[in-house]
Amino acid sequence: MNVTTEEKKEIFEKYGKSAQDTGSAEAQVALFTERINRLTIHLKEHKKDHSTRLGLLKLVGKRRRLLNYLMKKDIELYRKLIKELGIRK
């Protein structure tokens, strides 16, 4: 269910400016999206896991705030990112 260190590096290399770029909004949104997808799969199997559901909702809110920031900062980058990640909005 957790994202391994190697998977995080791959995500940061693909969406960040470099492998060490863990703080950019694009890299964080990509990491949150991966975690959200994994939690969604977990919750399909374990429907009564309410603490995980709460964590999922918090992650979705964090990602939404970062996407709003990115939309205000650079609309083209925002559009490219949501298209690559397959996020609806």
C-alpha positions as CSV (number, residue, x, y, z in Angstrom):
1,M,0.0,0.0,0.0
2,N,2.9,2.4,0.7
3,V,5.0,3.9,-2.0
4,T,8.6,2.6,-1.9
5,T,11.6,4.8,-2.0
6,E,12.5,3.6,-5.6
7,E,9.0,4.4,-6.8
8,K,9.2,7.9,-5.2
9,K,12.5,8.5,-7.0
10,E,10.9,7.5,-10.3
11,I,7.9,9.8,-9.7
12,F,10.2,12.7,-8.8
13,E,12.4,12.2,-11.8
14,K,9.4,12.1,-14.1
15,Y,7.4,15.0,-12.7
16,G,10.0,17.0,-10.8
17,K,12.8,19.1,-12.1
18,S,15.3,16.4,-10.9
19,A,15.4,13.3,-8.7
20,Q,16.1,15.4,-5.6
21,D,13.3,17.8,-6.4
22,T,10.8,16.6,-3.8
23,G,9.3,20.0,-3.0
24,S,7.9,21.2,-6.3
25,A,4.1,21.3,-6.5
26,E,4.1,19.1,-9.6
27,A,6.1,16.3,-7.9
28,Q,4.0,16.4,-4.8
29,V,0.8,16.2,-6.8
30,A,2.1,13.2,-8.7
31,L,3.1,11.5,-5.4
32,F,-0.3,12.2,-3.8
33,T,-2.0,10.8,-6.9
34,E,-0.1,7.6,-6.6
35,R,-0.9,7.3,-3.0
36,I,-4.6,8.1,-3.6
37,N,-4.8,5.4,-6.3
38,R,-3.3,2.8,-3.9
39,L,-5.6,3.8,-1.1
40,T,-8.6,3.6,-3.4
41,I,-7.7,0.0,-4.4
42,H,-7.3,-0.9,-0.7
43,L,-10.7,0.6,0.2
44,K,-12.4,-1.4,-2.6
45,E,-11.4,-4.6,-0.8
46,H,-11.8,-3.3,2.8
47,K,-15.0,-1.2,2.8
48,K,-15.2,-0.7,6.5
49,D,-11.6,0.7,7.0
50,H,-12.8,4.1,8.1
51,S,-9.4,5.4,9.3
52,T,-7.9,4.8,5.8
53,R,-10.9,6.5,4.3
54,L,-10.3,9.6,6.4
55,G,-6.6,9.6,5.3
56,L,-7.7,9.3,1.7
57,L,-10.0,12.3,2.0
58,K,-7.2,14.4,3.6
59,L,-4.8,13.4,0.8
60,V,-7.4,14.4,-1.8
61,G,-7.8,17.8,-0.1
62,K,-4.1,18.4,0.0
63,R,-3.8,17.5,-3.7
64,R,-6.7,19.8,-4.5
65,R,-5.1,22.7,-2.7
66,L,-1.8,22.1,-4.5
67,L,-3.6,21.9,-7.8
68,N,-5.4,25.2,-7.1
69,Y,-2.0,26.8,-6.3
70,L,-0.5,25.4,-9.5
71,M,-3.5,26.6,-11.5
72,K,-3.0,30.2,-10.3
73,K,0.7,30.1,-10.8
74,D,1.0,28.4,-14.2
75,I,-2.2,27.3,-16.0
76,E,-0.4,25.5,-18.9
77,L,1.7,23.4,-16.5
78,Y,-1.5,22.6,-14.5
79,R,-3.3,21.5,-17.7
80,K,-0.4,19.3,-18.7
81,L,-0.1,17.7,-15.3
82,I,-3.8,16.8,-14.9
83,K,-3.8,15.3,-18.4
84,E,-0.7,13.2,-17.7
85,L,-2.0,12.0,-14.3
86,G,-5.6,11.4,-15.5
87,I,-7.1,13.7,-12.9
88,R,-10.7,14.9,-13.6
89,K,-11.4,18.6,-13.3
